[in-house]
């Protein structure tokens, strides 16, 4: 039988009126393909044919699959393999078990990309990880895999519809995108956004030195949250890295000092969980200052250091050597250390700090400068130029310079009265905690990556206290007799320190006092104008506070 007779049997049925009852075959079979299914549909031209009974169903048979019976067109087939040819037979069925000739359809599934993944669900969100899952995609080709993108960077290709996001940053908004793919292509993406929790403060430590304590914790990468701290029940606000407090303020008296710290972080309306840290300070006395290191056995890349040891009320547990201002990686248990990894022909400055069992650090010891043997890799740099010091306050100044030129220049070394500091790639430095009327010797040298030093530029600076104290406030007469008056006022303040107060009577010098009150005696009856000026330790006087009093006799 040719294709026209299969798909249009009404013509032959009408030609032979004596033929037994029969039903026409379905016509114009066609398919619509989706990633996971094929929809077969057909025409029903026999519905208008007077010789055909009404169909009560259809048998759909696909090669290699069980036949399906459906009431009407269409019929959905699943499980077909892409790029495999299939022969489809569709027969109409009428009452009385009358079955039509089959309509034949040749089918080949076109490979298609997977369907779009289902809605993304983010669970188990912490400050460093999250769990991601979604409804799986369907595919008519091979096994579906997924690409997971985090802020547009691919982080995984799982075969299952779930993925663990690890190594996330705390308190950060992330955008997640998931794309399904197979050999035929990729699906449309499914996206979601979420924010990680704020990490609680970790690795809390308490250090003590000379009556000052510092509670510190690990910094949060890429963020600067504030912190709320409870110390033995007293609340404090702190910055991103730690909190300084005076030992006597929170735990006066002698050791042991018992502390309970509760700390949580806050950032952009997020609040972390609270971290609790309990510790006891049994020893608050720092070791004595170590002696000056002696450099021996100097080679191109190493040096042996020895120094007079420190003492401690409990016992010194080790020494930390600082090389060019940076701590050497190894802690020495004895008063000597071999320093390795140096550069030939370079200058180094070293000092030592002692440490006891409770972590108390001594003051830095004296500085020793030495030069390694051998030739430097490059010539030394040129010295800084345009060096100047500008006073800021009585106790501070701004040091500025132009960095010296040279190969691989990395900064400027500053020596202030034998205290060293390295300033990397900067051209200014603020000098704080200066003492007025004390001469400071300042030396600047350019240094390079290899430790080479330029010639030194030396200048001296003597800070001057030119700031007067504040004016005494609320000058009052609080008592009087027939020949005396008592004056009181609020104490003045000064950036350096007060020396006392000068009393003037009717614009004439009268007396001085270190106190914030004064009694003027042996006065004759009459009216007097008293002026009170505050005087600081540098001789600066404040503006006067004045009062007029009357002695009645």
LOVEXSE-852218 format. One record per residue (C-alpha): x, y, z. Coordinates in steps of 0.001 Angstrom, whole numbers, plus 500000, padded with zeros to 6 digits. Example, Ala and Ser with C-alpha at 12.3 -4.5 7.8 and 13.67 -1.06 7.14 Angstrom:
BEGIN
{u = 512300 v = 495500 w = 507800}
{u = 513670 v = 498940 w = 507140}
This chain:
BEGIN
{u = 500000 v = 500000 w = 500000}
{u = 501365 v = 503399 w = 499051}
{u = 501483 v = 506437 w = 501491}
{u = 498416 v = 508119 w = 499901}
{u = 496246 v = 505065 w = 500620}
{u = 497497 v = 504887 w = 504169}
{u = 496781 v = 508513 w = 504980}
{u = 493552 v = 508939 w = 502914}
{u = 491623 v = 505639 w = 503024}
{u = 488227 v = 507313 w = 502543}
{u = 488732 v = 507245 w = 498776}
{u = 488928 v = 503442 w = 498637}
{u = 486105 v = 503044 w = 501181}
{u = 483744 v = 505142 w = 499085}
{u = 484568 v = 503180 w = 495915}
{u = 483490 v = 499796 w = 497251}
{u = 480048 v = 500017 w = 498885}
{u = 479917 v = 496299 w = 499507}
{u = 483082 v = 496264 w = 501702}
{u = 482694 v = 495355 w = 505392}
{u = 482535 v = 498215 w = 507958}
{u = 485813 v = 499965 w = 508476}
{u = 487276 v = 503248 w = 509878}
{u = 489658 v = 505617 w = 508179}
{u = 493268 v = 505927 w = 509352}
{u = 494389 v = 509135 w = 511119}
{u = 495783 v = 511716 w = 508746}
{u = 498745 v = 514128 w = 508669}
{u = 500697 v = 512840 w = 511678}
{u = 503173 v = 515419 w = 513043}
{u = 505379 v = 515909 w = 516083}
{u = 506393 v = 518795 w = 518373}
{u = 509628 v = 518276 w = 520250}
{u = 510597 v = 519556 w = 523727}
{u = 513770 v = 518802 w = 525748}
{u = 512202 v = 515848 w = 527604}
{u = 509163 v = 514816 w = 525544}
{u = 507641 v = 514568 w = 522055}
{u = 504006 v = 515482 w = 521377}
{u = 502390 v = 513526 w = 518513}
{u = 499227 v = 514947 w = 516942}
{u = 497102 v = 514081 w = 513864}
{u = 494060 v = 515144 w = 511869}
{u = 490706 v = 513401 w = 512044}
{u = 489259 v = 513755 w = 508514}
{u = 486848 v = 510779 w = 509034}
{u = 484731 v = 512905 w = 511373}
{u = 483013 v = 514279 w = 508253}
{u = 483020 v = 510952 w = 506387}
{u = 479534 v = 509319 w = 506311}
{u = 481055 v = 505867 w = 505869}
{u = 483283 v = 506025 w = 509033}
{u = 481965 v = 505273 w = 512492}
{u = 483027 v = 507544 w = 515342}
{u = 486437 v = 506729 w = 516823}
{u = 486515 v = 505833 w = 520501}
{u = 490334 v = 505938 w = 520779}
{u = 493690 v = 505631 w = 519134}
{u = 496552 v = 503207 w = 519443}
{u = 499959 v = 504899 w = 519287}
{u = 502898 v = 502553 w = 518826}
{u = 506496 v = 503755 w = 518783}
{u = 509193 v = 501310 w = 517850}
{u = 510829 v = 499942 w = 520983}
{u = 508112 v = 501216 w = 523392}
{u = 504807 v = 499681 w = 524565}
{u = 501749 v = 500877 w = 522610}
{u = 499619 v = 503587 w = 524226}
{u = 495840 v = 504018 w = 523943}
{u = 494569 v = 507622 w = 523997}
{u = 491052 v = 508976 w = 523559}
{u = 491936 v = 511866 w = 521283}
{u = 494915 v = 513621 w = 519716}
{u = 497547 v = 514527 w = 520931}
{u = 499747 v = 511901 w = 522590}
{u = 502873 v = 512722 w = 524624}
{u = 505823 v = 510328 w = 524454}
{u = 508742 v = 510491 w = 526869}
{u = 511991 v = 508594 w = 527161}
{u = 512945 v = 508817 w = 523517}
{u = 516640 v = 509085 w = 522722}
{u = 517960 v = 511938 w = 520653}
{u = 519461 v = 511242 w = 517222}
{u = 517788 v = 507765 w = 517043}
{u = 515264 v = 507103 w = 514205}
{u = 511813 v = 505870 w = 515273}
{u = 508795 v = 504560 w = 513251}
{u = 505445 v = 505597 w = 514697}
{u = 502160 v = 503727 w = 513892}
{u = 498837 v = 505350 w = 514828}
{u = 495553 v = 503429 w = 514396}
{u = 492001 v = 504659 w = 514954}
{u = 489663 v = 502385 w = 516975}
{u = 485828 v = 502295 w = 516590}
{u = 483050 v = 500436 w = 518405}
{u = 482984 v = 496748 w = 517606}
{u = 486743 v = 496485 w = 517674}
{u = 486990 v = 498078 w = 514284}
{u = 490618 v = 499192 w = 513765}
{u = 491927 v = 501361 w = 510960}
{u = 494967 v = 500853 w = 508861}
{u = 498004 v = 502501 w = 510546}
{u = 499238 v = 505946 w = 509717}
{u = 503023 v = 505774 w = 509591}
{u = 505280 v = 508610 w = 510811}
{u = 509060 v = 508659 w = 510796}
{u = 510561 v = 510454 w = 513845}
{u = 514083 v = 511495 w = 514869}
{u = 514539 v = 513466 w = 518125}
{u = 516624 v = 516577 w = 517636}
{u = 519255 v = 517083 w = 520411}
{u = 518176 v = 520035 w = 522591}
{u = 519721 v = 521957 w = 525497}
{u = 518375 v = 521137 w = 528947}
{u = 515416 v = 522948 w = 530436}
{u = 516011 v = 525865 w = 532788}
{u = 516897 v = 524800 w = 536348}
{u = 514165 v = 525279 w = 538932}
{u = 514077 v = 528037 w = 541534}
{u = 517289 v = 528235 w = 543561}
{u = 517034 v = 527636 w = 547305}
{u = 519778 v = 528863 w = 549650}
{u = 519915 v = 527198 w = 553074}
{u = 522362 v = 526649 w = 555928}
{u = 523793 v = 530160 w = 555443}
{u = 526684 v = 530914 w = 557792}
{u = 529437 v = 533541 w = 557763}
{u = 531600 v = 531385 w = 555459}
{u = 529378 v = 528892 w = 553626}
{u = 525896 v = 528151 w = 552269}
{u = 523958 v = 525220 w = 550782}
{u = 522430 v = 525631 w = 547310}
{u = 519859 v = 523337 w = 545671}
{u = 517257 v = 523518 w = 542877}
{u = 514745 v = 521488 w = 540907}
{u = 516617 v = 519454 w = 538250}
{u = 516579 v = 520241 w = 534552}
{u = 515319 v = 517774 w = 531939}
{u = 517279 v = 516705 w = 528884}
{u = 516753 v = 514536 w = 525818}
{u = 520442 v = 513996 w = 525176}
{u = 522899 v = 512763 w = 527768}
{u = 523334 v = 513399 w = 531488}
{u = 522698 v = 516964 w = 532553}
{u = 525410 v = 518879 w = 534424}
{u = 525270 v = 522312 w = 535971}
{u = 527539 v = 525329 w = 536093}
{u = 527367 v = 527374 w = 539314}
{u = 528482 v = 531003 w = 539145}
{u = 529200 v = 533164 w = 542171}
{u = 529290 v = 536890 w = 541366}
{u = 529816 v = 535886 w = 537698}
{u = 532791 v = 533598 w = 538465}
{u = 532317 v = 529872 w = 537918}
{u = 532852 v = 527945 w = 541164}
{u = 531657 v = 524425 w = 540310}
{u = 530133 v = 521979 w = 537817}
{u = 528115 v = 519498 w = 539872}
{u = 526269 v = 516579 w = 538223}
{u = 523445 v = 516792 w = 540785}
{u = 521101 v = 519753 w = 541474}
{u = 522868 v = 520823 w = 544669}
{u = 526136 v = 522520 w = 545590}
{u = 527968 v = 523674 w = 548710}
{u = 529336 v = 527219 w = 548524}
{u = 532521 v = 527420 w = 550589}
{u = 535150 v = 530012 w = 551532}
{u = 532688 v = 532905 w = 551455}
{u = 533405 v = 536279 w = 553013}
{u = 531514 v = 537398 w = 556062}
{u = 528635 v = 539863 w = 555700}
{u = 528837 v = 540030 w = 551881}
{u = 525980 v = 540073 w = 549343}
{u = 526458 v = 537317 w = 546735}
{u = 524728 v = 536715 w = 543390}
{u = 524371 v = 533071 w = 542360}
{u = 523584 v = 531848 w = 538838}
{u = 523018 v = 528221 w = 537794}
{u = 523019 v = 527047 w = 534147}
{u = 522257 v = 523489 w = 533005}
{u = 524211 v = 522132 w = 530041}
{u = 524657 v = 519045 w = 527865}
{u = 526312 v = 518301 w = 524535}
{u = 523553 v = 520210 w = 522706}
{u = 524016 v = 523471 w = 524581}
{u = 523114 v = 525416 w = 527732}
{u = 519831 v = 526370 w = 529351}
{u = 518634 v = 529780 w = 530415}
{u = 520113 v = 530729 w = 533821}
{u = 518297 v = 530706 w = 537152}
{u = 519495 v = 533326 w = 539634}
{u = 519235 v = 534204 w = 543325}
{u = 520978 v = 536616 w = 545726}
{u = 521792 v = 536119 w = 549401}
{u = 523960 v = 537641 w = 552112}
{u = 526287 v = 535744 w = 554420}
{u = 526067 v = 536156 w = 558152}
{u = 528495 v = 538371 w = 560027}
{u = 531351 v = 536346 w = 561470}
{u = 531655 v = 536471 w = 565255}
{u = 534945 v = 537867 w = 566572}
{u = 537540 v = 535086 w = 566683}
{u = 540892 v = 534375 w = 568290}
{u = 540417 v = 536844 w = 571146}
{u = 543643 v = 537762 w = 572948}
{u = 544459 v = 539975 w = 575923}
{u = 547835 v = 541669 w = 576162}
{u = 549132 v = 543872 w = 578968}
{u = 551955 v = 546377 w = 579112}
{u = 552711 v = 549032 w = 581709}
{u = 549169 v = 549220 w = 583059}
{u = 547513 v = 549258 w = 579621}
{u = 545554 v = 546287 w = 578316}
{u = 544543 v = 545520 w = 574756}
{u = 541830 v = 543087 w = 573810}
{u = 542257 v = 542098 w = 570167}
{u = 540666 v = 539743 w = 567662}
{u = 541304 v = 538660 w = 564102}
{u = 540368 v = 541265 w = 561467}
{u = 537499 v = 540615 w = 559093}
{u = 538768 v = 540436 w = 555530}
{u = 537474 v = 543246 w = 553321}
{u = 535162 v = 544742 w = 555983}
{u = 535523 v = 547062 w = 558953}
{u = 532704 v = 546350 w = 561394}
{u = 532224 v = 548010 w = 564732}
{u = 532219 v = 545903 w = 567891}
{u = 530366 v = 546029 w = 571162}
{u = 532388 v = 544722 w = 574099}
{u = 531327 v = 543766 w = 577612}
{u = 534188 v = 543584 w = 580135}
{u = 533036 v = 542037 w = 583391}
{u = 529569 v = 543403 w = 582633}
{u = 530654 v = 546951 w = 581670}
{u = 529794 v = 547934 w = 578066}
{u = 532260 v = 549539 w = 575648}
{u = 532257 v = 550345 w = 571934}
{u = 535301 v = 549345 w = 569893}
{u = 536618 v = 549590 w = 566360}
{u = 537377 v = 546810 w = 563875}
{u = 540546 v = 545447 w = 565483}
{u = 540415 v = 545743 w = 569255}
{u = 539940 v = 547789 w = 572427}
{u = 542459 v = 549436 w = 574749}
{u = 541671 v = 549961 w = 578428}
{u = 543487 v = 550728 w = 581664}
{u = 543927 v = 547796 w = 584000}
{u = 543303 v = 549837 w = 587160}
{u = 540031 v = 551174 w = 585761}
{u = 538425 v = 547737 w = 585400}
{u = 540383 v = 545596 w = 587843}
{u = 542142 v = 547688 w = 590497}
{u = 544423 v = 546128 w = 593054}
{u = 546936 v = 543342 w = 592888}
{u = 546748 v = 540149 w = 590770}
{u = 545061 v = 537903 w = 589920}
{u = 542900 v = 539961 w = 587557}
{u = 539915 v = 537939 w = 586356}
{u = 538246 v = 539016 w = 583099}
{u = 535183 v = 537885 w = 581185}
{u = 534816 v = 539410 w = 577719}
{u = 531713 v = 539229 w = 575529}
{u = 532152 v = 540675 w = 572020}
{u = 529915 v = 540881 w = 568965}
{u = 530345 v = 542645 w = 565608}
{u = 527941 v = 544925 w = 563750}
{u = 527933 v = 545988 w = 560092}
{u = 525162 v = 547400 w = 557874}
{u = 522385 v = 546458 w = 560317}
{u = 523796 v = 542937 w = 560674}
{u = 524835 v = 541666 w = 564086}
{u = 527054 v = 538639 w = 564666}
{u = 526786 v = 536040 w = 567368}
{u = 528548 v = 536848 w = 570639}
{u = 531992 v = 535448 w = 571404}
{u = 532872 v = 534867 w = 575062}
{u = 536456 v = 534887 w = 576271}
{u = 537575 v = 534365 w = 579870}
{u = 541118 v = 534810 w = 581092}
{u = 543149 v = 535621 w = 584209}
{u = 546124 v = 537957 w = 584425}
{u = 548334 v = 536526 w = 587166}
{u = 551380 v = 538586 w = 586247}
{u = 551216 v = 542202 w = 585088}
{u = 554877 v = 543055 w = 585534}
{u = 556808 v = 543171 w = 582251}
{u = 560392 v = 541925 w = 582000}
{u = 563171 v = 544455 w = 582178}
{u = 564528 v = 545954 w = 578981}
{u = 567066 v = 543699 w = 577187}
{u = 570555 v = 544999 w = 576574}
{u = 572022 v = 546186 w = 573304}
{u = 572622 v = 543358 w = 570800}
{u = 576187 v = 542606 w = 569752}
{u = 576540 v = 541505 w = 566104}
{u = 579213 v = 538880 w = 565376}
{u = 580029 v = 536395 w = 562608}
{u = 578559 v = 538739 w = 559995}
{u = 578381 v = 537157 w = 556532}
{u = 576653 v = 537983 w = 553260}
{u = 573364 v = 536489 w = 554445}
{u = 573510 v = 535964 w = 558220}
{u = 574577 v = 537400 w = 561558}
{u = 574844 v = 536136 w = 565147}
{u = 573308 v = 538374 w = 567823}
{u = 573839 v = 538279 w = 571574}
{u = 572505 v = 540645 w = 574222}
{u = 572427 v = 541065 w = 578005}
{u = 569356 v = 539153 w = 579214}
{u = 566264 v = 540592 w = 580834}
{u = 564913 v = 539714 w = 584266}
{u = 561326 v = 539155 w = 585367}
{u = 559436 v = 538607 w = 588610}
{u = 558185 v = 535250 w = 587318}
{u = 560586 v = 534380 w = 584539}
{u = 561485 v = 535331 w = 580975}
{u = 560178 v = 532796 w = 578469}
{u = 561722 v = 534191 w = 575309}
{u = 562981 v = 537089 w = 573229}
{u = 561651 v = 538583 w = 570017}
{u = 564261 v = 540102 w = 567690}
{u = 563116 v = 542919 w = 565412}
{u = 564992 v = 543366 w = 562125}
{u = 564446 v = 546727 w = 560422}
{u = 561326 v = 547161 w = 562544}
{u = 559781 v = 543755 w = 561679}
{u = 559725 v = 540772 w = 564070}
{u = 561956 v = 537874 w = 563097}
{u = 559956 v = 534710 w = 562458}
{u = 561524 v = 532664 w = 565290}
{u = 561166 v = 533382 w = 569021}
{u = 564452 v = 532810 w = 570835}
{u = 564326 v = 531126 w = 574279}
{u = 567782 v = 532468 w = 575158}
{u = 569582 v = 535795 w = 574867}
{u = 571044 v = 535046 w = 571442}
{u = 569764 v = 534542 w = 567907}
{u = 571161 v = 533734 w = 564462}
{u = 569443 v = 535799 w = 561773}
{u = 569311 v = 534198 w = 558313}
{u = 568078 v = 535299 w = 554901}
{u = 569825 v = 538683 w = 554824}
{u = 571023 v = 540464 w = 551677}
{u = 574708 v = 541055 w = 551001}
{u = 576113 v = 544556 w = 551342}
{u = 573028 v = 545878 w = 553161}
{u = 572499 v = 547788 w = 556411}
{u = 570233 v = 546397 w = 559135}
{u = 569069 v = 547720 w = 562490}
{u = 567977 v = 545338 w = 565206}
{u = 566582 v = 545497 w = 568731}
{u = 565115 v = 542961 w = 571161}
{u = 562032 v = 542705 w = 573396}
{u = 561656 v = 540154 w = 576204}
{u = 558466 v = 538226 w = 576957}
{u = 557255 v = 536378 w = 580057}
{u = 554808 v = 533503 w = 580515}
{u = 551766 v = 535797 w = 580728}
{u = 552673 v = 537539 w = 577475}
{u = 553997 v = 540755 w = 579030}
{u = 556471 v = 542430 w = 576684}
{u = 559382 v = 544521 w = 577813}
{u = 560212 v = 547906 w = 576404}
{u = 562365 v = 547710 w = 573232}
{u = 566058 v = 547390 w = 573900}
{u = 568760 v = 549623 w = 572414}
{u = 569306 v = 549504 w = 568652}
{u = 572329 v = 547968 w = 566948}
{u = 573180 v = 548752 w = 563314}
{u = 575374 v = 546453 w = 561208}
{u = 576157 v = 545828 w = 557536}
{u = 576399 v = 542442 w = 555868}
{u = 579505 v = 541519 w = 553911}
{u = 579758 v = 541252 w = 550161}
{u = 578634 v = 543493 w = 547354}
{u = 575125 v = 544856 w = 547161}
{u = 573062 v = 543847 w = 544097}
{u = 572605 v = 547505 w = 543149}
{u = 574261 v = 550812 w = 544080}
{u = 572903 v = 552571 w = 547180}
{u = 570110 v = 555125 w = 546625}
{u = 570459 v = 558879 w = 546957}
{u = 569623 v = 560675 w = 550205}
{u = 566244 v = 562395 w = 550780}
{u = 565936 v = 566070 w = 549905}
{u = 563713 v = 569005 w = 550892}
{u = 563492 v = 567808 w = 554509}
{u = 561416 v = 570044 w = 556772}
{u = 559639 v = 569941 w = 560136}
{u = 556415 v = 571899 w = 560670}
{u = 555074 v = 572333 w = 564226}
{u = 551489 v = 571136 w = 564718}
{u = 551006 v = 571406 w = 568478}
{u = 553267 v = 571701 w = 571473}
{u = 553832 v = 567939 w = 571388}
{u = 553571 v = 567092 w = 567688}
{u = 555051 v = 568071 w = 564319}
{u = 554867 v = 567073 w = 560661}
{u = 558075 v = 565747 w = 559089}
{u = 558166 v = 565990 w = 555282}
{u = 560739 v = 565131 w = 552629}
{u = 561277 v = 564209 w = 548990}
{u = 562289 v = 560570 w = 548673}
{u = 565753 v = 559910 w = 547312}
{u = 566140 v = 558360 w = 543886}
{u = 567663 v = 554996 w = 543076}
{u = 566973 v = 551466 w = 541860}
{u = 564260 v = 549503 w = 543724}
{u = 563714 v = 552288 w = 546274}
{u = 561057 v = 551211 w = 548778}
{u = 561014 v = 553852 w = 551516}
{u = 562738 v = 556125 w = 554001}
{u = 564295 v = 555164 w = 557337}
{u = 563893 v = 557681 w = 560153}
{u = 566048 v = 557768 w = 563280}
{u = 564734 v = 560037 w = 566040}
{u = 567035 v = 560091 w = 569069}
{u = 568057 v = 556482 w = 568278}
{u = 564492 v = 555289 w = 567840}
{u = 564016 v = 553858 w = 564352}
{u = 561058 v = 553542 w = 562045}
{u = 560648 v = 552605 w = 558376}
{u = 558264 v = 554606 w = 556197}
{u = 557418 v = 552749 w = 552992}
{u = 556814 v = 554834 w = 549857}
{u = 555588 v = 557850 w = 551857}
{u = 556883 v = 561393 w = 551925}
{u = 555683 v = 562578 w = 555309}
{u = 555413 v = 561365 w = 558886}
{u = 553640 v = 562773 w = 561932}
{u = 555789 v = 563011 w = 565058}
{u = 553731 v = 562648 w = 568226}
{u = 554405 v = 562561 w = 571986}
{u = 557192 v = 565109 w = 571748}
{u = 558352 v = 566898 w = 574885}
{u = 558607 v = 570691 w = 574652}
{u = 562053 v = 572257 w = 574981}
{u = 563784 v = 568900 w = 574334}
{u = 566082 v = 568792 w = 571306}
{u = 565442 v = 565933 w = 568895}
{u = 568041 v = 564689 w = 566430}
{u = 566347 v = 563444 w = 563258}
{u = 568171 v = 561431 w = 560588}
{u = 566611 v = 560344 w = 557299}
{u = 568008 v = 557751 w = 554886}
{u = 566517 v = 556313 w = 551705}
{u = 566488 v = 552510 w = 551587}
{u = 565846 v = 550086 w = 548750}
{u = 564517 v = 546544 w = 548414}
{u = 567973 v = 545115 w = 549055}
{u = 568484 v = 546988 w = 552339}
{u = 570900 v = 549514 w = 550888}
{u = 570965 v = 552857 w = 552738}
{u = 571724 v = 556301 w = 551376}
{u = 573811 v = 558879 w = 553147}
{u = 571985 v = 560374 w = 556125}
{u = 570330 v = 563793 w = 556179}
{u = 570404 v = 565115 w = 559760}
{u = 568463 v = 567973 w = 561319}
{u = 567448 v = 568971 w = 564818}
{u = 564060 v = 570064 w = 566079}
{u = 563051 v = 571493 w = 569436}
{u = 559293 v = 571679 w = 570010}
{u = 558038 v = 574758 w = 571800}
{u = 554959 v = 575066 w = 573926}
{u = 553138 v = 578157 w = 572691}
{u = 549624 v = 577124 w = 573673}
{u = 548358 v = 578906 w = 576790}
{u = 546116 v = 577203 w = 579333}
{u = 542370 v = 577686 w = 579243}
{u = 540880 v = 580665 w = 581094}
{u = 539801 v = 579863 w = 584665}
{u = 536000 v = 579586 w = 584650}
{u = 533307 v = 580528 w = 587151}
{u = 535467 v = 582870 w = 589243}
{u = 533378 v = 583536 w = 592374}
{u = 533652 v = 585132 w = 595813}
{u = 532680 v = 582339 w = 598208}
{u = 533550 v = 583898 w = 601582}
{u = 534610 v = 587244 w = 603141}
{u = 535566 v = 588898 w = 606473}
{u = 536233 v = 592466 w = 607489}
{u = 539691 v = 592320 w = 605870}
{u = 539712 v = 589270 w = 603521}
{u = 537907 v = 587599 w = 600632}
{u = 538024 v = 583981 w = 599372}
{u = 537910 v = 583340 w = 595629}
{u = 537250 v = 579996 w = 593860}
{u = 537208 v = 578946 w = 590196}
{u = 537171 v = 575895 w = 587961}
{u = 540608 v = 574494 w = 587222}
{u = 542136 v = 575334 w = 583842}
{u = 543426 v = 572751 w = 581373}
{u = 546639 v = 572665 w = 579322}
{u = 548126 v = 570396 w = 576666}
{u = 551376 v = 570043 w = 578641}
{u = 550634 v = 570728 w = 582285}
{u = 549635 v = 573487 w = 584670}
{u = 552138 v = 575200 w = 586922}
{u = 549639 v = 577261 w = 588953}
{u = 547670 v = 580506 w = 588992}
{u = 548796 v = 584147 w = 589213}
{u = 546582 v = 586527 w = 591235}
{u = 546439 v = 590241 w = 590322}
{u = 544844 v = 592922 w = 592511}
{u = 543828 v = 596130 w = 590738}
{u = 546155 v = 595179 w = 587832}
{u = 549127 v = 594682 w = 590181}
{u = 550808 v = 591356 w = 590889}
{u = 549464 v = 590028 w = 594181}
{u = 550345 v = 586338 w = 594682}
{u = 550494 v = 582831 w = 593140}
{u = 548794 v = 579579 w = 594111}
{u = 548824 v = 576000 w = 592767}
{u = 545194 v = 575540 w = 593882}
{u = 541877 v = 576515 w = 592323}
{u = 540990 v = 578786 w = 595244}
{u = 542687 v = 581648 w = 597087}
{u = 542092 v = 583840 w = 600158}
{u = 543335 v = 587457 w = 599960}
{u = 543962 v = 588779 w = 603494}
{u = 544928 v = 592060 w = 605196}
{u = 542739 v = 594146 w = 602901}
{u = 541590 v = 597637 w = 603733}
{u = 537938 v = 598582 w = 603268}
{u = 537144 v = 599379 w = 599663}
{u = 536465 v = 597916 w = 596218}
{u = 539009 v = 595582 w = 594580}
{u = 539304 v = 594019 w = 591123}
{u = 540968 v = 590601 w = 591174}
{u = 542310 v = 588901 w = 588019}
{u = 543267 v = 585199 w = 587917}
{u = 545514 v = 583839 w = 585133}
{u = 546508 v = 580193 w = 584653}
{u = 550210 v = 579502 w = 584028}
{u = 551596 v = 576336 w = 582375}
{u = 554991 v = 574699 w = 582817}
{u = 556361 v = 576484 w = 579742}
{u = 555459 v = 579920 w = 581084}
{u = 552407 v = 580511 w = 578880}
{u = 549670 v = 582475 w = 580649}
{u = 545969 v = 582350 w = 579932}
{u = 543675 v = 585292 w = 579494}
{u = 542553 v = 586582 w = 582923}
{u = 539272 v = 585858 w = 584668}
{u = 538116 v = 588993 w = 586566}
{u = 535850 v = 589736 w = 589516}
{u = 535084 v = 592860 w = 591527}
{u = 534691 v = 592478 w = 595304}
{u = 533954 v = 594882 w = 598166}
{u = 535596 v = 594784 w = 601611}
{u = 533421 v = 596640 w = 604137}
{u = 535789 v = 596579 w = 607109}
